[in-house]
């Protein structure tokens, strides 16, 4: 899958030299984002942005070490469950510990009102969604400007 994503994006970036790409993924999708951007990093690192939302490699069949070195990464994570979220100690990563954010309780947990985010709900938090959109908009306006944590 990661190879297919990278091939599709490579074809588009080759065809349109002014095009930039934002990759966004939650959970295993975040691991797919880091693998795909790592594959494209040498050629397109200045034209891509990686947005990771509680990236996890638990039960994932790709190496957890596949990380881009040039592509800016925005790493949104939570530590409320103790095993998902981690900060990335990389010069091209900006970390956002969103453990204090709130989101609707996941339907698989009975649904309901707002509670502290979990792995299932980090991407449902209105505050996190707003920060993701704002950070992407900032990068699209000025690729040299990546949100600070």
N, C-alpha and C positions, 0 to 999 in steps of 0.2 A: 504494500500500500504506500509506504513512504517513497519508494522509487517511482511509483506512478504519479504521486502528487508532485514530486520534484521534476519529473519529465514534463508534465503539463505546464507547470509554472515556467520552467526553462524555455519551452517553446514560445510562450507568450512574451516573456521578457526579451528573448532574442528578436521576436517579430516587432516589438514596440520599444525602442530604446529609451523612451521617456517614461515608460510605465514603472510604477512602484507597486509592491505587493505587501499586503498585511496578512500574516498567518495568525489564526487564533484557534486555540484548542483548550478544552477542559478535560482534566483527568488524563486518560490515555491519549486523547486528542492533543494535549500539551506535549506528550512524548513524541507524537507524530510530527508536531511542529518543529521540535528541536532536531529530529532526525532529517526532515526534509530541508530545513534551512541550513543544516550542517553540510548537506550534499551540494548545496548551491552557493555556499558562503564565499568561496574564493572568487567566483565570477560576479556575484550579485549582492554581496553583503551590504553595499551602500544603497541598495534599492529595495531592501526588505526590512520589515519589522515583525518580530515574533511576540505574540501576546499569549502568555501561559496562564491558565487559570487552574490552580491546584494541580499542577502537573504531577503525575504519579507513574512509576514504573512497576508497581506491584502487579505481579502476574502478566507483565508485558514481555513480549518475546524479542525485543530489540535491546541493544546495549544502552544502559542509562547514561553512558559517557558520550553519546553522540550529541555534541553541542556546537553551535556555530561560534566562531571566534571573532567575527567582525559584525555580524548582524546584531543590531540592538534588540535586547529582549526585555520585555516588561513582565515580571514574574509576580502575579497576584496569588497569594496563598493564605491558608488559615491553619492554625495549630490547635484547634479546639478538640480534635480527636486524637492527637498525638502521633499519627503515623502517616499523614499525607503531606502536609505542607512543609516545604523547606526553602530557605533562602539559598540563592545561587551565588557562590563566591567567585564571580567572573567579572572582568572589567567591563564587559558589554551588557551586563544585566543590571536592571534597576528592580529592587525588591519592594513589594508592598505587602506587609503583614496585615491582613484584613480580618484577623481573629475577632476584633471587637465589632464588626459589622453585623447587621441583622437582616434576615430574609424570611419569607414565608416558610413554614415547616413543610418539608417535602411530602407530597401525597402518599408516598410509600411508607412514611412515618406517621400517617394519620391526618396530615394536612393541618390547616389552621392558621393562627396568627403568626406574628413575627417572633423569631428566636435567634440566638447567636448562630452565625453561619456554620454549616458543616460542609463536608466534601460534596454532598449532594446539592447543597443550596448556595454555595459561594457565587455561582454564576447568576443566581436569581436575586441577589442583593441589589436594590436600587442604587445604593452608594457605590458599590463596586462597578456596576454597569456604567454609571456616570463617569467614574475615573477612567475606565477603559476607553470610552468614547472620547473624552477630553484628551487623553494621552495620544490616541491615534490621530485626532484632529491636529494636535500640536506637531506631531511628526510629519503629517502630510503638508502642513504649512511650512515647516522648516526641518528637513531630515537631520540636520545637525543638532536639533533641539529634542532631547528625549526627557520625558518627565523625571523629576527627581523624587526620591522616596522621602 
